[in-house]
Amino acid sequence: MKKLLVAATLGLAAPAAAYADCGEVSITEMNWASAAVVTNVSKFLMEQGYGCDVTVVPSSTVPSLASVSETGKPDIVTELWINGAPSYNDLKEAGTIVTLGDVLSDGGVEGWWIPTYLVDEHPELATVEGVLANPDLLDNRFHNCPDGWGCKNINAALAEAYDLEGNGFEVFQHGSGETMATSIAAAFENEEPWIGYYWAPTSVLGKYPMTLVDLGEHNPEVHACNADPECEEVGKSSYPVGPVKTVVTTTFQEENPDIAALMANVSFTNAQMGEVLAWQEENNASAEEAAVYFLSNNSDVWSGWISEDAKGKLAALIK
C-alpha cells in the first residue's frame, strides 16, 4: 500500500528534466522526523515543480552550520532550531546566510518532560525543585540529546546549573533520536519513570501524554550561554518557544531567487506536522512516504507555496 501511494503521487509528476533547469541544489535532512518530512516535501516540489537536481545532505544543527561556514554548502538548511545554534547569529551578521522564514509557524516547544501519569501521582514533579528532591521517583536518570543536537549542550549546561548529578541523577546521553523515542515508549508501556529532553511537534508527544517541567523563568542571556559550549558561566533558564527557521546561503538566494521564494513559503503548523508524524508512526512509513502522505492530502496548503509555473506542472496533484 505504501509503495502504491508513493508511486501514485510521484507518477503524476513529469520527470524534472522535462522542465527548465534550475540547476543543482543541496538541502539538509536533519536527523529527526519532522525535519526529514520537511526535506522530502521540499525536494519533491523543487524537483517536480522547478526542475531542480536536489542532493539531500544528512546533518544536524551544529554540523550543518559549521559546513556552511567552512564550505558554503549545503545551499539550504531547514528546520534549524536557532535557539540551539550559537553560530547562527554570527553567520547572519557576517552576511553568510539569509533567513527565509518559519518552517514551523507555531515555533518549537522544547524542555524537560515527565510522563503525565507520574505527575498525576506525584504533582511535585511538575517543577524542577520537585524533580531535584525526588530522584528515586524518576529512576535517577536524565535522558539527554545525541551529539550534534544543539539541545545536548543546553541540557549539559542545565544539568550543571541544577547539579543533577549532585542530586542523585545520572545524565544519560542517547546515541540517536530513535533511542530517545524508544525509551519514552518503553516507559509508557510499563508506566515506569522517565525524565528528559523532548520537543514538539513530534509523534511522540502527540501519542504519549507528557508534562513539561517548570524550569523557572526564561533568561535569554543565560540560555544563549548555555547553548554555547565555549561559555563557562552557565545558569538556570527555561527554554523559550523556539523559532524554527529555514535559512539559505546568501549566494544561493542571489542566484536562485525562485527557489528561495519557494522555501520562504514552506511552513507547517504544529498540528499539521503532528498529524503527518502520527500517520508515519502508525504506518511504519519512511520520511518519503510521510511526505507523499502530506502532499496527497494537503494540496490546499502546499499549492499556495509554489509559483504559477510550478502549479501548472503539478496540476494533477492539486485538488
Secondary structure, DSSP 8 states (H G I E B T S, - for coil): -HHHHHHHHHHTS--GGGS---EEEEEEEESSHHHHHHHHHHHHHHHHHH-EEEEEEEE-HHHHHHHHHHH---SEEEEEEGGG-THHHHHHHTTSEEEEEESBTT-BEEEEEEEHHHHHH-GGGGBHHHHHH-GGGGTTEEEE--TT-HHHHHHHHHHHHTTTTTTT-EEEE-SSHHHHHHHHHHHHHHT----EEEEES-HHHHHS-EEE-B-----HHHHHHHH-TT-----------B-EEEEEEHHHHHH-HHHHHHHHH--B-HHHHHHHHHHHHHTT--HHHHHHHHHHH-HHHHTTTS-HHHHHHTGGG--
